[in-house]
């Protein structure tokens, strides 16, 4: 079985910084399966063909909580 990493969709956020507001991204939504070894927060295409940010170091678990059902099926 092939190994996959995890990724999540993101939403823009604004957070206060020392020199004014800073723009950023917040991880949201279900966990997606992405190619293993993607760098942290690198944009990657998931198994369900959504572009999501990779979360480095986390292996995708098809049986885990909050996983994308399409990614879970394709990762089995």
N, C-alpha and C positions, 0 to 999 in steps of 0.2 A: 504494500500500500504506500502511496506517495505521501510525504509529509507536507503540511501547509502551515503557514503562519497565520496570524490574525490581523484583521483590519476593522476599522469602523468608519462610518460616515462622519463628516464634520459639519459644524455650523459656525458661522462667523460670530465672534464675541468681541466686545471692547472692555478692556480692564484698565483701571487707573494705574499709571506708572509714575515714577519719580519726576519725570519731565512732561507730564501730560498723559492723556489717554493713549493706550496701545491697542492695536488690532491683533487679534489672534484667532485660533480655531479651537472649538471644544469638541471632543469625541462624543458621538451620539449614536443612537440606533443599535440594531442587532450586531453581533459579532459575525464578520465575514471571513471566508477562507481566501488567503492571498498566497502568492508564491513564497516559499520558505526563503529566509535570508534577506528579505527586504529591509532596508534601513528604517529606523524609527521615523515615523511621520512622512515617509516617502509615499508619493501617490502611486497606487498599484491597482490593477484590475482584478476584482474578486472573481471567484468561480461563477457567480451569478451575473457577471459582466457589469457590475457597478464599479465605478472608480471610487476607491476609499483610501484612507490613510493607513499605512501599515503600522502595526504596533510591535516593535522589535522584541524578540526574545520570548514571545508567547506562542506556543503551539496551538493550532486550531483543534478543538475537540468537538466532533459532530454531535456528541451526546450532551454537551454542556448547556447551561442555562443561557437564554438570550442569544441563541445562534440563528442566523439566517437559515430558513428551512431549505431553500434551494442550494445554498452552499453545503449544508450538511448532507443532503442527498448526493450531490456530485462528489463530495469528498470520501464517500464510503467505498 
